Amino acid sequence: MTVAVRGAEAAALSFSERLDRLAEVAVRVGLGLKPGQELILTAPLEAVALARAITEQAYKAGASLVTTLYSDDAATLARFGHARGEAFDTAAGWLFNGMADAYRNGAARLAISGDDPSLLTGQDPDKVSRANRARSKAYLPALELIAGFSTNWTIVSAATTPWARTVFPDLPEDEALARLWDAIFAASRVDGLDPVADWQAHNAALRHRTDWLNGHRFAALHFRGPGTDLTVGLADDHEWCGGATTAKNGIVCNANIPTEEVFTTPHKARVEGHVTSTKPLSYQGTLIDGIRVTFKEGRIVESSARTGNDVLARVLETDEGAARLGEVALVPASSAISASGLLFYNTLYDENAASHIALGQAYSKCFLNGGEGLSEEDLASRGANRSLIHIDWMIGSAEIDVDGIAPDGRAVPVMRKGEWIS
């Protein structure tokens, strides 16, 4: 289908129709929700329209119960403005333990992102760090189940006013919000004649990439470009994943809507060299830009950032695994999100515009046979990292070359100038 036809189709749809399509894609493609499943849904307050549309689609798909938890930026700022110092070491462990129990009992997970990228800019970095650490520690039981794909889960986005202001600072708020919604709908592939079929075709293309990479069984990847000369050793028995994946409960899901990446697990002790970020990282309300780090034997030994350096330093101190890698992902520089020309200041989108790495927790799914039956000890012996955090940041661009390093040391071209070689 031509771009012109897609554009005409999108123009003929009302906003509510496109929103409902996004909700349907989230439930049918993102979650693959099955009749009788419960769903835990989290969302910013301003995303209530999408949350309600997703709830309706989930019940149409047979959900037994949808439980929605909303976050509120004003309440978050009230905490940083007025809470006592010791309060920042507290997190709602009872809530996350309950979520983990729900996942163990078969509940699906859907998160709507759309937070203000700079909400906590200007706040005390020590308070931000302590609050993030407390939350990460409390969330770990649920994170491990999500990272291990014990249940089907997905993330989608909703345009919010603070986010739209960040992406389109020179536009009036209503126009900025409309432009951001347009970008979300386009990236999420809901503007065509049949969004579900479009996603099936896209997943097939991503599967072609993972099959090629898995066929080569590379021992490492070598990234080269301005400010970057990085070798990422890959975990023993690693497996490349991308697009649709089968969770351990047997349900096929797309963890990210949108997605352009193929990804796998690095070896926590086999990363060497230096790397420079190519896009800002929006982390828990703080923008971290101009990241440059040096790895030795898998661990970051030097780090700096032009902005957000204090927050980055504290992130790396979260635990022993926070300064090691849990994911490496390849994304062509010509991806649909990159081609939009927008900097989203949102990891879900910006990571799908560029190849990236992630600090912290590894995905146990990214091992042969989906990691089925592997204990924590087995995963560790294969090189999988463990941490309270999992934070993606972008290292790819149209100036970055990537080689796969075969077990015998041969370099095989994978990407040139940010594009797949075939």
Helices and strands as residue ranges (DSSP letters): H 3-12, H 15-25, I 26-31, E 38-44, G 45-47, H 48-60, E 65-71, H 73-82, G 85-89, H 93-104, E 108-113, H 125-147, E 153-157, H 161-167, H 173-187, H 195-216, E 220-225, E 228-234, E 244-246, E 252-254, E 262-264, E 266-276, E 281-283, E 286-288, E 292-296, E 299-304, H 309-316, G 320-323, E 325-330, H 336-339, H 347-350, E 356-360, G 368-371, H 376-381, E 390-394, E 401-405, E 411-416, E 419-420
